[in-house]
Amino acid sequence: MKLFAIFGNPVSHSVSPLMHNFAIKNFSLDACYTRYLLEDGEKLRECFFALNLSGVNVTVPHKEAAFKACDEVRGIAKEIEAVNTIVKEGDRLIGYNTDAPGFYESIKEFEAKKVLILGAGGTAKAISLYLRTKGFDVTILNRSRERLSFFKDKGFKVFSWEDFEISSFDMIVNTTSAGLENDSFPVKEEILRELFKEASYCVDVIYNKNTPFLNLAEEFSLKKKDGKEMLLYQGVIAFEYFFSHSFSKEEITENMLKAFE
Ligand code: NDP
């Protein structure tokens, strides 16, 4: 039997085991997906082999450690320098980033070109780099300057709250954790109101919560989305890697959706 897991800290809240096990059961695979509280990211590789795993997903705060733990990193994960999916190939660990294409899959129906990303953390890195490969014009706005250097070095237009000049964007994406455990906006409300006047789409990567950011977007009748579909599609793409692309995206999606019912 093949064993898969999600590594994270905390990890008890993760819906990934449910998503993957629904699909495993439906495809009658001899496999199981569990969760593992990994406290020390340095031990990721050791744990992977000790538990005799075939693959893992990796969540906060170990995505950078996962990048370092792999023998080979493929695709956009190399640029993002963060891995959320590891697959064992022989004795080697191969790393991928499925958050980035997962986000794209969730918004590809939106006819946006100019995108403003709020926040400059790991999720912002994944989303901005991937959207650029798909031809989007991406600008980053972050509360402080420190984290902006990564994006500046990669050639993105970057602003902190101090030097931001409002202009027009088609889609505004919140990748900060503002609104997750409190009622704060990811950027000052008056700035957000100006941005929403011009925008058509609004996405928050936070899921299972109507954040103040998404509530405000409703006032402006924007098309909006929370992070649920991003979560779903990162899982679908990971499952494709785990089982060597043996099933269609549509079938996997249909099965994993049951985890949200
Ligand atoms: P990081 O900790 O890497 O980055 C946090 C960023 O948010 C920083 O740029 C920080 O700014 C900014 N920030 C934090 N608090 C505030 C605030 N109150 N106001 C304004 N800016 C703020 O986080 P991640 O990128 O790892 O995760 C961000 C969010 O994405 C989380 O809520 C997480 O749950 C969600 N997520 C969702 C996924 C999905 O599948 N839907 C997948 C992965 C993540 P500064 O630099 O100034 O500190």
Residues whose N, C-alpha, C, O or C-beta is under 5 A from the ligand:
A	BS01	NDP	G119 A120 G121 G122 T123 A124 N142 R143 S144 R147 T175 T176 S177 A178 L180 S184 F185 P186 V205 I206 G227 K228 M230 L231
